[in-house]
Amino acid sequence: MSLPFILFFVFAFFAVVGAILLIVAREPIHSALALIMVMVALAALYLLLGAEFVAAVQIIVYAGAIMVLFVFVIMLLNAGVEERTNWSKLAKYAGLPLGVFLLFELTHWIARSAVGKSIANGSEATNAAVSTRALSEMLFRKYLFPFEATSILILIAILGALVLAKRDE
Amino acid sequence: MSAVPISYYLVLSAILFGLGVVAFVFKHNIITIYMAIELMLNAVNLAFVAFARAHNQLDGLVFVFFVIVVAAAESAVGLAIILTIAQNRQSLNVERVNQLKF
């Protein structure tokens, strides 16, 4: 068992445990912390896949900005223990079997497919500086227009959030 | 360096996506449901990065950035909507939000 395998299984374990904790936690703040755990584990897996810049962005934007936003809203609304209601039987009797079915179907077909058998071999893309430079050139040349479009999307989202959260006088 | 087969990453991505679907269906709190959506987006990002690695092309990584940007925009607007709902209904339970007009 080589080092990448051990690292993969350690961080995959953390990611899956975090996702399960998100489901079983009763308080939203515990779910948020579990989700941060998943995101940090995924950033480590991105490092293992040789995507350094994506790992940094994952930590800065997802674990940093988006989850802080979530925690702020949880504290603003003083969200306590989730109340248990048994109004919806559909979730209990259809949701769980469907979720488990989806999980098994996805893993089964991925494990069987041809692309699943291919091995990631080490190459020049593993080099951090080369990878990040090539990524920036791709982002600002080939994908320049979508990149600018996302900035407009962010601007519209900020305006929308302001309009929605504004108190009526 | 990375000797782990891509299929391992894809299976992990599928497991995380499935857990996200289960959380989405099971949770009653509207904020936690939002977090389940974020978990599913993260699972898809992992698949993007794994495929980018398998095919040795960087396009997948660029799409990860777009997914992250859309997730940020979505969470900004969505949390504003959650704030409005919480102020109007005094509850975060989705089962109490069963009318469009209150």
Interface residues (C-beta under 8 A of the other chain):
Chain A: S2 P4 F5 F8 A12 A15 V16 A19 I20 L22 I23 P28 S31 A32 L35 V38 M39 L42 L45 Y46 L48 L49 G50 A51 F53 V54 V57 Q58 V61 Y62 A65 I66 L69 F70 V73 I74 L76 L77 A79 E82 E83 R84 T85 W87 S88 A91 G95 L96 L98 G99 V100 L102 L103 L106 T107 I110 A111 V115 G116 K117 S118 I119 A120 G122 S123 A125 T126 S131 A134 L135 M138 L139 K142 Y143 P146 T150 L153 I154 I156 A157 I158 G160 A161 L162 L164 A165
Chain B: M1 S2 A3 V4 P5 I6 S7 Y8 Y9 L10 V11 L12 A14 I15 L16 F17 G18 L19 G20 V21 V22 A23 V25 F26 K27 H28 N29 I31 T32 Y34 M35 A36 E38 L39 N42 N45 L46 V49 A50 F51 A52 R53 A54 N56 L58 D59 L61 V62 V64 F65 F66 I68 V69 V70 A71 A72 A73 E74 S75 A76 V77 L79 A80 I81 I82 L83 T84 A86 L92 N93 E95
